[in-house]
Amino acid sequence: MSALLDVSGLRVALGRGRGRTEILHGVDLTVAPGEIVGLIGETGSGKTTLARAVLGLVPPSAGTVAVGGREVGGLRGAAQRAFRRGGAVQYVFQDPLRSLDPDRTVFDTLVEGLAVRGRSRAELREAAEDAARLVSLPADLLPRHPGELSGGQRQRVAIGRAIAVGPRLLICDEPVSALDASTRITILELLLRLRETRDLGVLLITHDLGSLGGVADRVVVLYHGRVVETGTTEEIFLAPRHPYTRLLVTSVPSIRDEQPPDPAARRALREQVRALASADLS
Ligand SMILES: Nc1ncnc2c1ncn2[C@@H]1O[C@H](COP(=O)(O)OP(=O)(O)OP(=O)(O)O)[C@@H](O)[C@H]1O
């Protein structure tokens, strides 16, 4: 299957003048249609920078970003705006309360990306109802405002808004970390359903490996701006190769409890990861 998202040798530097630092040091990553890829890494590893590069918000200093076979990393000006308006890639933020306009009803939010395309009110109502159905939001919530919804309902609105414009790739940045455990499961199930019904590719960004189990087909491990390991979720969970990945795996309670790690082995792993981190900083 050809890649929907193909990131190759991506380097991104941020900051100005002497403060300019390379954040991504040659990242390779693919997402196929209908595939959920987990992107995991600790805070500051460059996950959001990678997402921003895919959205065309930060330019690569080297490497390529292709969506549906089309190079989008180097787009500028009108071509870049047209790519963003086209809606092929949509972004869902961690905190829906901050990403949703508090003064906008659920209805208006769901059709936000469509309204500018000059549709009739009847078409918009149909689109809003379709989007609400897709993300299992009851129609009686359409006139409400974000402040009147639960955290899970807000995240459904944010996902519904993204889906309404018909994206091929959804980038979800920590979509469940602000939610309680049972709501997390329903949102992750929603992503699973959407990838099946819509053949949607999903890049699921998280620092919590546990939330990827049962959802991601593959996992990409980012460490200090480099991909240190890629594998199927099963490979990553059962046979992690890189010390950082092994540390992540032993930190997931459900895995840890099945195979209690030897405390000495765990300490040794921490030491290895610490040594790697200081090597990177020097
Ligand atoms: N505009 C900027 N200028 C300079 N450095 C930046 C800028 N934005 C981010 N950085 C740095 O880039 C690095 C990666 O940040 P990024 O937000 O991509 O990490 P992350 O993995 O998404 O972290 P988190 O999980 O905390 O969101 C960090 O060290 C950050 O301080």
The ligand as an SDF file (V2000), in Angstrom:
LIG
                    3D

 31 33  0  0  0  0  0  0  0  0999 V2000
    9.4860   28.3410   18.2020 N   0  0  0  0  0  0  0  0  0  0  0  0
   10.4790   27.6670   18.7890 C   0  0  0  0  0  0  0  0  0  0  0  0
   11.7260   28.1660   18.8160 N   0  0  0  0  0  0  0  0  0  0  0  0
   12.7470   27.4890   19.3680 C   0  0  0  0  0  0  0  0  0  0  0  0
   12.6120   26.2590   19.9320 N   0  0  0  0  0  0  0  0  0  0  0  0
   11.3960   25.7070   19.9390 C   0  0  0  0  0  0  0  0  0  0  0  0
   10.2620   26.3660   19.3720 C   0  0  0  0  0  0  0  0  0  0  0  0
    9.1730   25.5660   19.5230 N   0  0  0  0  0  0  0  0  0  0  0  0
    9.6160   24.4480   20.1570 C   0  0  0  0  0  0  0  0  0  0  0  0
   10.9340   24.5260   20.4080 N   0  0  0  0  0  0  0  0  0  0  0  0
   11.7580   23.5130   21.0670 C   0  0  0  0  0  0  0  0  0  0  0  0
   11.7140   22.3500   20.2660 O   0  0  0  0  0  0  0  0  0  0  0  0
   11.7830   21.1870   21.0720 C   0  0  0  0  0  0  0  0  0  0  0  0
   10.6760   20.2360   20.6720 C   0  0  0  0  0  0  0  0  0  0  0  0
    9.4190   20.8270   21.0030 O   0  0  0  0  0  0  0  0  0  0  0  0
    8.0580   20.0830   20.6660 P   0  0  0  0  0  0  0  0  0  0  0  0
    6.9410   20.9650   21.1360 O   0  0  0  0  0  0  0  0  0  0  0  0
    8.0620   19.6770   19.2330 O   0  0  0  0  0  0  0  0  0  0  0  0
    8.1780   18.7840   21.5830 O   0  0  0  0  0  0  0  0  0  0  0  0
    7.0590   17.7160   21.9840 P   0  0  0  0  0  0  0  0  0  0  0  0
    7.6900   16.3880   21.8420 O   0  0  0  0  0  0  0  0  0  0  0  0
    5.8030   17.9700   21.2010 O   0  0  0  0  0  0  0  0  0  0  0  0
    6.8380   18.0620   23.5120 O   0  0  0  0  0  0  0  0  0  0  0  0
    5.4890   17.9890   24.3960 P   0  0  0  0  0  0  0  0  0  0  0  0
    5.1920   16.5410   24.5990 O   0  0  0  0  0  0  0  0  0  0  0  0
    5.8820   18.6780   25.6640 O   0  0  0  0  0  0  0  0  0  0  0  0
    4.4190   18.7400   23.6360 O   0  0  0  0  0  0  0  0  0  0  0  0
   11.7250   21.6600   22.5120 C   0  0  0  0  0  0  0  0  0  0  0  0
   13.0300   21.6360   23.0460 O   0  0  0  0  0  0  0  0  0  0  0  0
   11.2170   23.0740   22.3980 C   0  0  0  0  0  0  0  0  0  0  0  0
   11.7230   23.8670   23.4490 O   0  0  0  0  0  0  0  0  0  0  0  0
  1  2  1  0
  2  3  1  0
  2  7  2  0
  3  4  2  0
  4  5  1  0
  5  6  2  0
  6  7  1  0
  6 10  1  0
  7  8  1  0
  8  9  2  0
  9 10  1  0
 10 11  1  0
 11 12  1  0
 11 30  1  0
 12 13  1  0
 13 14  1  0
 13 28  1  0
 14 15  1  0
 15 16  1  0
 16 17  2  0
 16 18  1  0
 16 19  1  0
 19 20  1  0
 20 21  2  0
 20 22  1  0
 20 23  1  0
 23 24  1  0
 24 25  2  0
 24 26  1  0
 24 27  1  0
 28 29  1  0
 28 30  1  0
 30 31  1  0
M  END
$$$$
